[in-house]
Amino acid sequence: MYRNHTIAVVVPAYNEAGLVGDVIRTVPEYVDRVYVVDDGSTDGTWTEITAAATAVDESTDGTAGFDERVVTIRHDENRGVGGAIKTGYIHAREDEIDVTAVMGGDGQMRPEGLAAVIDPIVEGRADYAKGNRLHDPDTAREMPRFRLLGNRVLTLLTKIASGYWGASDPQNGYTAISLDALEAVEIEEMYEFYGYCNDLLVKCNREGLRVADVPRKAAYDDEESHISLSTYVPRVSTMLLSNFLGRLREQYLRGPLHPTWLAYASGLVTGAAGVVLALAEAVSSDGTARSVGNALALSVVGCLAFLLGAVLEHGRFADRTVVAEPEAVDTEDRIEGDSVTTDGQQPEASAD
């Protein structure tokens, strides 16, 4: 236990032979339950998982009432990192674990940093906590430029979709969630592609949960990412748009008409009308300066209305985001590759 709270760690693993065993063996001793999920690996990952789990369980005389400390789970086919984490979350919820964290099976999330991630939840300041490497400008500048740009774009899109305007670096995979939050969100419906972390933030705000940003440092290795941006960006962007519209419907259309909804709706409709008119004029041979000006005016008005909606939401949900004290953070996440994601996630299952 940790400060009178039961703690679990979910370890998603896909083709992590040579790495996942060390992750299992180095999970901090105060962690009561470790759910290791082999997401359809095709190498020796499962053999390594079972061997490490057996060794850890033999050296541990049960924890917090559990006979086995390490729970091994195997997917018959690859579902993606979100699917693996979802499986672990469901097991933790069934075991009624107070706080459940995520540590990748590739060993890039240092175990000594776990306490900083779970502290905001243990202290009752947040329901969900996540790492943030953008809090410190010096740390952000250490990112490769292309990666930083991708992270900034995803951060903005996730702020809009989730309403957590005070949270950044949504792709950081070092996270923790409370039992109450696991029971509140529709965890069975969590996105299974790489955007699972963005999707979960939207679900948290729909339930009125508090999110903590834990400032972290990161070091980068020059290894190639598994992610295809041509697949990743469209799919996650589409998911965020759908989540944004769904959240607005739930939070603003099930009661008295709210000015935030009016601002967002006006912005979307007016802005879209401006874009359509501009495109129509672009392909038309008889477009006039006046018609082009009208299209531009509609687009500007739409942007301003949407911005007003964002400002209103920023104020409304400001108390739902907290930031950990800088002195509480003294660890690094080691991240590999130049991907727009940052948590060593496994590839998505191939589509049939």
Secondary structure as a PSIPRED ss2 file (coil, helix, strand):
# PSIPRED VFORMAT (PSIPRED V4.0)

   1 M C   1.000  0.000  0.000
   2 Y E   0.000  0.000  1.000
   3 R C   1.000  0.000  0.000
   4 N C   1.000  0.000  0.000
   5 H E   0.000  0.000  1.000
   6 T C   1.000  0.000  0.000
   7 I E   0.000  0.000  1.000
   8 A E   0.000  0.000  1.000
   9 V E   0.000  0.000  1.000
  10 V E   0.000  0.000  1.000
  11 V E   0.000  0.000  1.000
  12 P E   0.000  0.000  1.000
  13 A E   0.000  0.000  1.000
  14 Y C   1.000  0.000  0.000
  15 N C   1.000  0.000  0.000
  16 E C   1.000  0.000  0.000
  17 A C   1.000  0.000  0.000
  18 G C   1.000  0.000  0.000
  19 L C   1.000  0.000  0.000
  20 V H   0.000  1.000  0.000
  21 G H   0.000  1.000  0.000
  22 D H   0.000  1.000  0.000
  23 V H   0.000  1.000  0.000
  24 I H   0.000  1.000  0.000
  25 R H   0.000  1.000  0.000
  26 T H   0.000  1.000  0.000
  27 V C   1.000  0.000  0.000
  28 P C   1.000  0.000  0.000
  29 E C   1.000  0.000  0.000
  30 Y C   1.000  0.000  0.000
  31 V C   1.000  0.000  0.000
  32 D C   1.000  0.000  0.000
  33 R E   0.000  0.000  1.000
  34 V E   0.000  0.000  1.000
  35 Y E   0.000  0.000  1.000
  36 V E   0.000  0.000  1.000
  37 V E   0.000  0.000  1.000
  38 D E   0.000  0.000  1.000
  39 D C   1.000  0.000  0.000
  40 G C   1.000  0.000  0.000
  41 S C   1.000  0.000  0.000
  42 T C   1.000  0.000  0.000
  43 D C   1.000  0.000  0.000
  44 G C   1.000  0.000  0.000
  45 T H   0.000  1.000  0.000
  46 W H   0.000  1.000  0.000
  47 T H   0.000  1.000  0.000
  48 E H   0.000  1.000  0.000
  49 I H   0.000  1.000  0.000
  50 T H   0.000  1.000  0.000
  51 A H   0.000  1.000  0.000
  52 A H   0.000  1.000  0.000
  53 A H   0.000  1.000  0.000
  54 T H   0.000  1.000  0.000
  55 A H   0.000  1.000  0.000
  56 V H   0.000  1.000  0.000
  57 D H   0.000  1.000  0.000
  58 E H   0.000  1.000  0.000
  59 S C   1.000  0.000  0.000
  60 T C   1.000  0.000  0.000
  61 D C   1.000  0.000  0.000
  62 G C   1.000  0.000  0.000
  63 T E   0.000  0.000  1.000
  64 A C   1.000  0.000  0.000
  65 G C   1.000  0.000  0.000
  66 F E   0.000  0.000  1.000
  67 D C   1.000  0.000  0.000
  68 E C   1.000  0.000  0.000
  69 R C   1.000  0.000  0.000
  70 V E   0.000  0.000  1.000
  71 V E   0.000  0.000  1.000
  72 T E   0.000  0.000  1.000
  73 I E   0.000  0.000  1.000
  74 R E   0.000  0.000  1.000
  75 H C   1.000  0.000  0.000
  76 D C   1.000  0.000  0.000
  77 E C   1.000  0.000  0.000
  78 N C   1.000  0.000  0.000
  79 R C   1.000  0.000  0.000
  80 G C   1.000  0.000  0.000
  81 V H   0.000  1.000  0.000
  82 G H   0.000  1.000  0.000
  83 G H   0.000  1.000  0.000
  84 A H   0.000  1.000  0.000
  85 I H   0.000  1.000  0.000
  86 K H   0.000  1.000  0.000
  87 T H   0.000  1.000  0.000
  88 G H   0.000  1.000  0.000
  89 Y H   0.000  1.000  0.000
  90 I H   0.000  1.000  0.000
  91 H H   0.000  1.000  0.000
  92 A H   0.000  1.000  0.000
  93 R H   0.000  1.000  0.000
  94 E H   0.000  1.000  0.000
  95 D C   1.000  0.000  0.000
  96 E C   1.000  0.000  0.000
  97 I C   1.000  0.000  0.000
  98 D C   1.000  0.000  0.000
  99 V E   0.000  0.000  1.000
 100 T E   0.000  0.000  1.000
 101 A E   0.000  0.000  1.000
 102 V E   0.000  0.000  1.000
 103 M C   1.000  0.000  0.000
 104 G C   1.000  0.000  0.000
 105 G C   1.000  0.000  0.000
 106 D C   1.000  0.000  0.000
 107 G C   1.000  0.000  0.000
 108 Q C   1.000  0.000  0.000
 109 M E   0.000  0.000  1.000
 110 R C   1.000  0.000  0.000
 111 P H   0.000  1.000  0.000
 112 E H   0.000  1.000  0.000
 113 G H   0.000  1.000  0.000
 114 L H   0.000  1.000  0.000
 115 A H   0.000  1.000  0.000
 116 A H   0.000  1.000  0.000
 117 V H   0.000  1.000  0.000
 118 I H   0.000  1.000  0.000
 119 D H   0.000  1.000  0.000
 120 P H   0.000  1.000  0.000
 121 I H   0.000  1.000  0.000
 122 V H   0.000  1.000  0.000
 123 E C   1.000  0.000  0.000
 124 G C   1.000  0.000  0.000
 125 R C   1.000  0.000  0.000
 126 A C   1.000  0.000  0.000
 127 D C   1.000  0.000  0.000
 128 Y E   0.000  0.000  1.000
 129 A E   0.000  0.000  1.000
 130 K E   0.000  0.000  1.000
 131 G E   0.000  0.000  1.000
 132 N E   0.000  0.000  1.000
 133 R C   1.000  0.000  0.000
 134 L C   1.000  0.000  0.000
 135 H C   1.000  0.000  0.000
 136 D C   1.000  0.000  0.000
 137 P H   0.000  1.000  0.000
 138 D H   0.000  1.000  0.000
 139 T H   0.000  1.000  0.000
 140 A H   0.000  1.000  0.000
 141 R H   0.000  1.000  0.000
 142 E C   1.000  0.000  0.000
 143 M C   1.000  0.000  0.000
 144 P C   1.000  0.000  0.000
 145 R H   0.000  1.000  0.000
 146 F H   0.000  1.000  0.000
 147 R H   0.000  1.000  0.000
 148 L H   0.000  1.000  0.000
 149 L H   0.000  1.000  0.000
 150 G H   0.000  1.000  0.000
 151 N H   0.000  1.000  0.000
 152 R H   0.000  1.000  0.000
 153 V H   0.000  1.000  0.000
 154 L H   0.000  1.000  0.000
 155 T H   0.000  1.000  0.000
 156 L H   0.000  1.000  0.000
 157 L H   0.000  1.000  0.000
 158 T H   0.000  1.000  0.000
 159 K H   0.000  1.000  0.000
 160 I H   0.000  1.000  0.000
 161 A H   0.000  1.000  0.000
 162 S H   0.000  1.000  0.000
 163 G C   1.000  0.000  0.000
 164 Y C   1.000  0.000  0.000
 165 W C   1.000  0.000  0.000
 166 G C   1.000  0.000  0.000
 167 A C   1.000  0.000  0.000
 168 S C   1.000  0.000  0.000
 169 D C   1.000  0.000  0.000
 170 P C   1.000  0.000  0.000
 171 Q C   1.000  0.000  0.000
 172 N C   1.000  0.000  0.000
 173 G C   1.000  0.000  0.000
 174 Y C   1.000  0.000  0.000
 175 T E   0.000  0.000  1.000
 176 A E   0.000  0.000  1.000
 177 I E   0.000  0.000  1.000
 178 S E   0.000  0.000  1.000
 179 L H   0.000  1.000  0.000
 180 D H   0.000  1.000  0.000
 181 A H   0.000  1.000  0.000
 182 L H   0.000  1.000  0.000
 183 E H   0.000  1.000  0.000
 184 A H   0.000  1.000  0.000
 185 V C   1.000  0.000  0.000
 186 E C   1.000  0.000  0.000
 187 I H   0.000  1.000  0.000
 188 E H   0.000  1.000  0.000
 189 E H   0.000  1.000  0.000
 190 M C   1.000  0.000  0.000
 191 Y C   1.000  0.000  0.000
 192 E C   1.000  0.000  0.000
 193 F C   1.000  0.000  0.000
 194 Y C   1.000  0.000  0.000
 195 G C   1.000  0.000  0.000
 196 Y H   0.000  1.000  0.000
 197 C H   0.000  1.000  0.000
 198 N H   0.000  1.000  0.000
 199 D H   0.000  1.000  0.000
 200 L H   0.000  1.000  0.000
 201 L H   0.000  1.000  0.000
 202 V H   0.000  1.000  0.000
 203 K H   0.000  1.000  0.000
 204 C H   0.000  1.000  0.000
 205 N H   0.000  1.000  0.000
 206 R H   0.000  1.000  0.000
 207 E C   1.000  0.000  0.000
 208 G C   1.000  0.000  0.000
 209 L C   1.000  0.000  0.000
 210 R C   1.000  0.000  0.000
 211 V E   0.000  0.000  1.000
 212 A E   0.000  0.000  1.000
 213 D E   0.000  0.000  1.000
 214 V E   0.000  0.000  1.000
 215 P E   0.000  0.000  1.000
 216 R C   1.000  0.000  0.000
 217 K E   0.000  0.000  1.000
 218 A E   0.000  0.000  1.000
 219 A E   0.000  0.000  1.000
 220 Y E   0.000  0.000  1.000
 221 D E   0.000  0.000  1.000
 222 D C   1.000  0.000  0.000
 223 E C   1.000  0.000  0.000
 224 E C   1.000  0.000  0.000
 225 S C   1.000  0.000  0.000
 226 H C   1.000  0.000  0.000
 227 I C   1.000  0.000  0.000
 228 S C   1.000  0.000  0.000
 229 L H   0.000  1.000  0.000
 230 S H   0.000  1.000  0.000
 231 T H   0.000  1.000  0.000
 232 Y H   0.000  1.000  0.000
 233 V H   0.000  1.000  0.000
 234 P H   0.000  1.000  0.000
 235 R H   0.000  1.000  0.000
 236 V H   0.000  1.000  0.000
 237 S H   0.000  1.000  0.000
 238 T H   0.000  1.000  0.000
 239 M H   0.000  1.000  0.000
 240 L H   0.000  1.000  0.000
 241 L H   0.000  1.000  0.000
 242 S H   0.000  1.000  0.000
 243 N H   0.000  1.000  0.000
 244 F H   0.000  1.000  0.000
 245 L H   0.000  1.000  0.000
 246 G H   0.000  1.000  0.000
 247 R H   0.000  1.000  0.000
 248 L H   0.000  1.000  0.000
 249 R H   0.000  1.000  0.000
 250 E H   0.000  1.000  0.000
 251 Q H   0.000  1.000  0.000
 252 Y H   0.000  1.000  0.000
 253 L C   1.000  0.000  0.000
 254 R C   1.000  0.000  0.000
 255 G C   1.000  0.000  0.000
 256 P C   1.000  0.000  0.000
 257 L C   1.000  0.000  0.000
 258 H C   1.000  0.000  0.000
 259 P H   0.000  1.000  0.000
 260 T H   0.000  1.000  0.000
 261 W H   0.000  1.000  0.000
 262 L H   0.000  1.000  0.000
 263 A H   0.000  1.000  0.000
 264 Y H   0.000  1.000  0.000
 265 A H   0.000  1.000  0.000
 266 S H   0.000  1.000  0.000
 267 G H   0.000  1.000  0.000
 268 L H   0.000  1.000  0.000
 269 V H   0.000  1.000  0.000
 270 T H   0.000  1.000  0.000
 271 G H   0.000  1.000  0.000
 272 A H   0.000  1.000  0.000
 273 A H   0.000  1.000  0.000
 274 G H   0.000  1.000  0.000
 275 V H   0.000  1.000  0.000
 276 V H   0.000  1.000  0.000
 277 L H   0.000  1.000  0.000
 278 A H   0.000  1.000  0.000
 279 L H   0.000  1.000  0.000
 280 A H   0.000  1.000  0.000
 281 E H   0.000  1.000  0.000
 282 A H   0.000  1.000  0.000
 283 V H   0.000  1.000  0.000
 284 S C   1.000  0.000  0.000
 285 S C   1.000  0.000  0.000
 286 D C   1.000  0.000  0.000
 287 G C   1.000  0.000  0.000
 288 T C   1.000  0.000  0.000
 289 A H   0.000  1.000  0.000
 290 R H   0.000  1.000  0.000
 291 S H   0.000  1.000  0.000
 292 V H   0.000  1.000  0.000
 293 G H   0.000  1.000  0.000
 294 N H   0.000  1.000  0.000
 295 A H   0.000  1.000  0.000
 296 L H   0.000  1.000  0.000
 297 A H   0.000  1.000  0.000
 298 L H   0.000  1.000  0.000
 299 S H   0.000  1.000  0.000
 300 V H   0.000  1.000  0.000
 301 V H   0.000  1.000  0.000
 302 G H   0.000  1.000  0.000
 303 C H   0.000  1.000  0.000
 304 L H   0.000  1.000  0.000
 305 A H   0.000  1.000  0.000
 306 F H   0.000  1.000  0.000
 307 L H   0.000  1.000  0.000
 308 L H   0.000  1.000  0.000
 309 G H   0.000  1.000  0.000
 310 A H   0.000  1.000  0.000
 311 V H   0.000  1.000  0.000
 312 L H   0.000  1.000  0.000
 313 E H   0.000  1.000  0.000
 314 H H   0.000  1.000  0.000
 315 G H   0.000  1.000  0.000
 316 R H   0.000  1.000  0.000
 317 F C   1.000  0.000  0.000
 318 A H   0.000  1.000  0.000
 319 D H   0.000  1.000  0.000
 320 R H   0.000  1.000  0.000
 321 T E   0.000  0.000  1.000
 322 V E   0.000  0.000  1.000
 323 V E   0.000  0.000  1.000
 324 A C   1.000  0.000  0.000
 325 E C   1.000  0.000  0.000
 326 P H   0.000  1.000  0.000
 327 E H   0.000  1.000  0.000
 328 A H   0.000  1.000  0.000
 329 V C   1.000  0.000  0.000
 330 D C   1.000  0.000  0.000
 331 T C   1.000  0.000  0.000
 332 E E   0.000  0.000  1.000
 333 D E   0.000  0.000  1.000
 334 R E   0.000  0.000  1.000
 335 I E   0.000  0.000  1.000
 336 E E   0.000  0.000  1.000
 337 G C   1.000  0.000  0.000
 338 D C   1.000  0.000  0.000
 339 S C   1.000  0.000  0.000
 340 V C   1.000  0.000  0.000
 341 T C   1.000  0.000  0.000
 342 T C   1.000  0.000  0.000
 343 D C   1.000  0.000  0.000
 344 G C   1.000  0.000  0.000
 345 Q C   1.000  0.000  0.000
 346 Q C   1.000  0.000  0.000
 347 P C   1.000  0.000  0.000
 348 E C   1.000  0.000  0.000
 349 A C   1.000  0.000  0.000
 350 S C   1.000  0.000  0.000
 351 A C   1.000  0.000  0.000
 352 D C   1.000  0.000  0.000
